[in-house]
Amino acid sequence: MPLMKTLTFDIVCSLIIGLEKGSLREALEEAFTDMLPGMWAVPLNLPFTKFHRSLRASRRARKVLAGVIETKKAMLKQGRCSRDEDLITYMLSLGGEDDARELTEEEILDNLMLIMVAGSDTSAALITFMIRHLADDPVNRAIVIHEQQEIAKGKASGEALTWSDLNKMKHTWCAAMEILRMIPPIFGNFRRALKDIEYEGYLIPKGWLVRRAAAASHKIHISVFFSCYNLWVMN
């Protein structure tokens, strides 16, 4: 798992925000490492708590990313990079001819923080569980390995993967999707109701937080569980 976290974080830094190896990436990685344990901690903002340390680490990460945004903005103005250079330059370029709404720097920062957590930590968990599952599944392991070897045969040494290569990973993708179904990397997600919502006779007032439990919705319905439990008790 630690190895996969390093791998996915490096990939996100390179492809999403265009940040190569160096002191800035190291500072960002350290901040995210300190931040993640507090994301599911009790929200008690006292100096000795995980939540407090996570908030401090989040501020450090945002400070680093804010500096990267400023650098990218200057590069765009000077014509030293294109809007398609990475995700930051693309978001900075919104609001032009495509009629998209221009994003504030705060919104860009929020999006980057979300994407970096979702793109690195959860991806690392997925890859780790895939390896664990395939280690005990010789049939599917052989198919996945063969699929990867066939793609590797057509690549020169050091040549990067293309979208065409990724589209050939049919069985690998199926394995990843099944792991996501069985072992979701996150507990669920939250959304705040922007207005009163009525759903199947239930009222969700404006301002309430709604949580979706991924593990529950991916597996069996809770009523099926209680039906099985009642049958077991009766017998």
LINSUL-V153407 format. One record per run of one state. SS is the DSSP state (H for helix, E for strand, - for the rest). FROM is the first residue (numbers start at 0). TO is the last residue. If there is no record, write none. Layout:
# LINSUL-V153407
SS;FROM;TO
SS;FROM;TO
This chain:
# LINSUL-V153407
-;0;0
H;1;14
-;15;21
H;22;35
-;36;48
H;49;76
-;77;85
H;86;91
-;92;103
H;104;134
-;135;136
H;137;152
-;153;161
H;162;166
-;167;168
H;169;181
-;182;186
E;187;191
-;192;195
E;196;198
-;199;200
E;201;203
-;204;207
E;208;212
H;213;217
-;218;220
H;221;233
-;234;234
